[in-house]
Amino acid sequence: QVGLVESGGGLVQPGGSLRLTCVASGSIFWNRMGWYRQAPGKERELVATATRSSITNYADSVKGRFTISRDEAKNTVSLEMSSLKPEDSAVYYCYAETLRAGIPYWGKGTLVTVST
């Protein structure tokens, strides 16, 4: 069965760091994997993605602060977040699309709250 499960969210103070990890289950080869986020009252937006060939894409708002990485052997994608700001608070969703047909899959999300 195919699925994405996120972990690592939580409460952190401004300027702090968090690491999110997503594990993809199922015997599937993934092309693009990454993270999106959705804050209350806002649309879901791209945070960072990485292709199978390690091409990365970041939202301007997180460049220099967030780093995406993949472990193909473990079928995971991680997001290292530093210098967190209150505006980074959101539900973070793992995203992955299959290599063969580009079918998208989403995780259920993990909440990140940046606050004092």
PLY file of the C-alpha trace (Angstrom):
ply
format ascii 1.0
element vertex 116
property float x
property float y
property float z
element edge 115
property int vertex1
property int vertex2
end_header
0.00 0.00 0.00
1.29 3.42 -0.95
1.44 6.18 1.60
3.40 9.10 2.98
3.88 9.64 6.69
5.35 12.81 8.13
7.02 13.32 11.48
8.99 15.99 13.30
6.55 18.86 13.67
6.06 20.71 16.92
6.40 23.98 18.77
9.61 25.95 18.44
10.67 29.45 19.37
11.53 32.04 16.73
15.07 31.51 15.53
14.95 27.83 16.37
15.27 24.73 14.21
13.20 21.69 13.35
13.65 18.69 11.11
10.72 17.15 9.29
10.92 13.67 7.82
8.59 11.88 5.46
8.68 8.15 4.84
7.18 6.87 1.61
5.81 3.34 1.72
5.08 1.05 -1.19
7.18 -0.46 -3.93
7.25 2.64 -6.08
9.93 4.75 -7.63
9.40 8.39 -6.88
10.35 11.33 -9.02
9.73 14.67 -7.34
9.38 14.63 -3.56
9.06 17.53 -1.22
7.11 19.71 1.13
4.21 22.08 0.93
2.61 24.04 3.73
-0.70 25.61 4.51
-1.29 28.28 7.12
-4.78 29.04 8.46
-6.79 31.02 5.94
-4.16 30.65 3.24
-3.67 28.43 0.24
-1.27 25.53 0.25
2.12 26.65 -1.04
5.31 25.01 -2.14
8.14 24.99 0.37
10.78 22.83 -1.28
11.03 19.92 -3.68
13.77 17.66 -4.93
13.76 15.47 -8.01
15.25 12.04 -8.32
18.23 13.64 -10.05
18.70 16.00 -7.07
17.37 19.14 -8.69
15.95 21.24 -5.88
13.45 24.06 -5.83
12.75 26.34 -2.88
10.21 29.02 -2.15
11.89 32.40 -1.98
10.69 32.82 1.58
12.72 29.83 2.81
15.86 30.03 0.69
18.96 30.03 2.85
17.03 28.78 5.88
15.57 25.44 4.81
17.35 22.48 3.25
15.67 19.52 1.57
17.31 16.12 1.29
16.38 12.67 0.07
17.50 9.20 0.97
16.60 6.93 -1.91
17.57 3.79 -0.06
15.17 4.60 2.78
12.54 6.26 0.57
12.55 9.37 2.72
12.57 13.09 2.18
13.56 15.47 4.95
13.34 19.18 5.50
15.85 20.83 7.78
14.42 24.15 8.93
16.46 26.79 10.72
16.05 30.44 11.68
12.36 29.78 11.94
9.95 32.68 11.93
6.37 32.94 13.17
5.25 33.16 9.54
6.64 29.66 8.99
3.87 28.32 11.21
1.67 26.00 9.17
0.70 22.43 8.55
3.50 20.92 6.48
2.54 18.28 3.95
4.80 15.74 2.37
4.38 15.38 -1.38
5.62 12.78 -3.80
4.87 11.93 -7.40
5.48 8.58 -9.03
8.30 8.31 -11.52
6.35 6.39 -14.13
3.05 8.29 -14.39
3.55 11.37 -12.24
0.70 10.40 -9.91
0.75 12.70 -6.86
0.50 11.52 -3.28
0.11 13.57 -0.13
0.77 12.93 3.52
-1.71 13.91 6.20
0.45 16.78 7.42
2.40 17.73 10.50
1.91 20.97 12.40
4.76 23.40 12.89
4.20 26.28 15.27
6.80 29.01 15.69
5.96 31.06 18.72
7.24 32.34 22.03
0 1
1 2
2 3
3 4
4 5
5 6
6 7
7 8
8 9
9 10
10 11
11 12
12 13
13 14
14 15
15 16
16 17
17 18
18 19
19 20
20 21
21 22
22 23
23 24
24 25
25 26
26 27
27 28
28 29
29 30
30 31
31 32
32 33
33 34
34 35
35 36
36 37
37 38
38 39
39 40
40 41
41 42
42 43
43 44
44 45
45 46
46 47
47 48
48 49
49 50
50 51
51 52
52 53
53 54
54 55
55 56
56 57
57 58
58 59
59 60
60 61
61 62
62 63
63 64
64 65
65 66
66 67
67 68
68 69
69 70
70 71
71 72
72 73
73 74
74 75
75 76
76 77
77 78
78 79
79 80
80 81
81 82
82 83
83 84
84 85
85 86
86 87
87 88
88 89
89 90
90 91
91 92
92 93
93 94
94 95
95 96
96 97
97 98
98 99
99 100
100 101
101 102
102 103
103 104
104 105
105 106
106 107
107 108
108 109
109 110
110 111
111 112
112 113
113 114
114 115
